[in-house]
Amino acid sequence: MNPDKDGRKRTNIRYGLNVGVVLKEDQPTGYITYGKVQKILTSSPAHPHGIKVRLNTGEVGRVKEIL
C-alpha cells in the first residue's frame, strides 16, 4: 500500500480530496461511498479504522481509500 494513500493517517487527508468512505450504516457490509472531503472530523493524528470525514454531500464516514 502506498503510504500517502493510507486513510488511517490524518496527514494524508486534505480538504477537497476524492476519497472512499464506509458510512456508519454500511459498516457491516463494508460498502464504500465516494466523494470529496468537506471537513475532517477526527482530531487525533491517526485512527485504526480510518480518519472520520464529512463529504461534500453531508455524509460522514471513515476513509478507506484515497483516490
N, C-alpha and C positions, 0 to 999 in steps of 0.2 A: 504494500500500500504506500502511495506517495504521502510523505509526512505533511505536506501542505494541504492535503485533501482529507485530513483526519478531523471529523466533526466533533471529536471529544475535546479538542483544544480551542479555547476562546480566541487565541491569537490568529487562528486560521479563518475566523468568521468576520465578514465585513458587511456593512450596510449595502444593499443593492446586489449582493452576491446571489447567484442562482444555486439553490440547494434542494435536496430531497429530505423531507422530514417524515417522522412517524407521529401522527396525532395520537392523543391520549386514547381515544376510542378505537384506534387501529392497532394498538399495542399487541393484542392477542394474535392478529393476523400478520402484522409486520408490513401492512400496505403503506407504500411511500407516496406522499403528496409532494408535488414540485411547486416551487415559487421563488420569489425574491425576498431576501431578508429585509424587513421593515425595522425591527428592533431586536436587540439581543437581550434576553431576559435573565440568563444565568450570569451571576456576578463573579463566581469563582473562576480561576484560570483554566480548570478542566473539570469534566464530569464523565464518569464511566459509561453512561448511556447516551451521551451526546449533549451538546450545548442546546439549551432551550431558546427558541427564537419565535417571534411573531412574523408571519409572512405578510406581504402587502395585501393579501385577501382577508387578513384579520385572524387567520387560523394559527394556532400555537402548537408547536411540536418540537421534538428533539432531532437535531441534524444527524442524518445517517450517511448522506452523500453530499459532496461539494462538487458541483459541475463546472 
